[in-house]
Amino acid sequence: MTDELLDSTLAPVPTERRVVTAIPGPKSIALQARRQAAVSAGVSSALPVFIARAHGAILVDVDDNAFLDLGAGIGVTTIGHTDDHVVAAAQRQLAEVVHTLFTITPYEEYVRVAELLAEHTPGDFAKKTVLVNSGAEAVENGVKIARKYTGRGGVAVLEHAYHGRTNLTMAMNFKAMPYSLGYGPFAGDIYRAPNSYPLHDGLTGAEAAARTISYLEKTVGASDLACLVVEPIQGEGGFVVPAGGYLPALQAWCTANGIVFIADEIQSGMARTGRYFASEHFGLVPDLVLSAKGIAGGLPLAGVTGRAEIMDASQPGGLGGTFGGNPVACAAAIAVFDRIEQDGLLAEAGRIEGVLKPALLAMQAKYPIIAEVRGIGAMIAVELNDPSTGAPLADMPGKLAAFAAQQGVLILTAGTYGNVLRFLPSLAITDAQLADAMSVLDDAFASLSV
């Protein structure tokens, strides 16, 4: 493979934000009109600017505005947009084999990704993997495998959880609007238990775990549960970090009762928190780990990795799919693992936390609507509540994000009640870029806070 494939006629991507038109600009406005005529209204966008190119932590739109990206495609481009190693690996694979379907004629790249996942997920026992296309598909397969292994049907999830937009995962979500409203009927045998939310429940990890376990034992019974699916740090729910000891207590209860403990690491995994998987921060060794988002540098890939005896419970042909584990996506994933390992990217998440958290805590001291700053590594959030009543300020994150967007900074919102700002910058973002983004956010709070 020659280096010509790496050549590009695109203009270079700047390293700083740059606003040269109104946001959105005229070219984006024209594209938005085409989009409204051709794309389902159900596919919405937080910011209607159309991106032409990107690199590192910068997005450049069709009007040549450059945005500091603190969302990374909701945690997908964790090692940076158009990472050179990932692009080169995908280009090489495109010229060799694009598709055969692994269940017809296999290829080494799929096997290598499975080996890497076995190596880097928690636990030193024998593990196996199935590769699929998306996070929701990983959740579906994780539940399917757990049901097959246990012979049970019940699926336990936690309040404030988000697991996807398929029929089963919509039933597993806590928040109906906009994810599941009007799309039923949904899959059954789903049981939602209270979780640990320290800001609001004030419980220790042991107390919160006892509440969760008591609820599940009373409402469904442990002997009817195939699995408990948890996000070690909840994503769409608002980056809720459970109290210490909560998750290990749940895992111990699952193990004692033959329930498969599944860690949904779709948003929190792949170096996002300074470990390969956030489970490691809590001393968890899940039976199954679900991966997606950051695993392939922006290409669609997801996986279920777990104890070999659980993964092998499915009959031959029971797992798989036409595009699952596509060779190009697998080549990109191998490059992502290589970059994390060879360039010490796990430490970059800690560096980012070291810039973000102090800046956000300084804002909390100035703006009483910031009820909490929380998160780990490059997965940080602020919750915004009325300082007098504690009621969620559901409209404020959107206003702050809109203000920041006009200044060339892209920030995401989250939370069951829409009152959370979340920060998922790529590990490629620099301290200077983070400081610039925090300056813009400070201006937004100063302008909008009451």
Stockholm file with secondary structure:
# STOCKHOLM 1.0

chainA/1-450         MTDELLDSTLAPVPTERRVVTAIPGPKSIALQARRQAAVSAGVSSALPVFIARAHGAILVDVDDNAFLDLGAGIGVTTIGHTDDHVVAAAQRQLAEVVHTLFTITPYEEYVRVAELLAEHTPGDFAKKTVLVNSGAEAVENGVKIARKYTGRGGVAVLEHAYHGRTNLTMAMNFKAMPYSLGYGPFAGDIYRAPNSYPLHDGLTGAEAAARTISYLEKTVGASDLACLVVEPIQGEGGFVVPAGGYLPALQAWCTANGIVFIADEIQSGMARTGRYFASEHFGLVPDLVLSAKGIAGGLPLAGVTGRAEIMDASQPGGLGGTFGGNPVACAAAIAVFDRIEQDGLLAEAGRIEGVLKPALLAMQAKYPIIAEVRGIGAMIAVELNDPSTGAPLADMPGKLAAFAAQQGVLILTAGTYGNVLRFLPSLAITDAQLADAMSVLDDAFASLSV
#=GR chainA/1-450 SS CCGGGGCCCSCCCCSSCBCCSSSSCHHHHHHHHHHHHHSCTTSCCSSCCCEEEEEBTEEEETTCCEEEESSHHHHTCTTCBTCHHHHHHHHHHHTTCSCCCTTTSCCHHHHHHHHHHHHHSSCSSCEEEEEESSHHHHHHHHHHHHHHHHCCCEEEEETTCCCCSSHHHHHHCSCCTTTTTTCCCCCSCEEEECCCCHHHHCCCHHHHHHHHHHHHHHHTCGGGEEEEEECSSCTTTTCCCCCTTHHHHHHHHHHHTTCEEEEECTTTTTTTTSSSSGGGGGTCCCSEEEECGGGGTTSCCEEEEEEHHHHTTSCTTSSCCSSTTCHHHHHHHHHHHHHHHHTTTHHHHHHHHHHHHHHHHHHHHHCTTEEEEEEETTEEEEEEBCTTTCCBCTTHHHHHHHHHHHTTEECEEECTTSCEEEECCCTTCCHHHHHHHHHHHHHHHHHHCC
#=GC SS_cons         CCGGGGCCCSCCCCSSCBCCSSSSCHHHHHHHHHHHHHSCTTSCCSSCCCEEEEEBTEEEETTCCEEEESSHHHHTCTTCBTCHHHHHHHHHHHTTCSCCCTTTSCCHHHHHHHHHHHHHSSCSSCEEEEEESSHHHHHHHHHHHHHHHHCCCEEEEETTCCCCSSHHHHHHCSCCTTTTTTCCCCCSCEEEECCCCHHHHCCCHHHHHHHHHHHHHHHTCGGGEEEEEECSSCTTTTCCCCCTTHHHHHHHHHHHTTCEEEEECTTTTTTTTSSSSGGGGGTCCCSEEEECGGGGTTSCCEEEEEEHHHHTTSCTTSSCCSSTTCHHHHHHHHHHHHHHHHTTTHHHHHHHHHHHHHHHHHHHHHCTTEEEEEEETTEEEEEEBCTTTCCBCTTHHHHHHHHHHHTTEECEEECTTSCEEEECCCTTCCHHHHHHHHHHHHHHHHHHCC
//
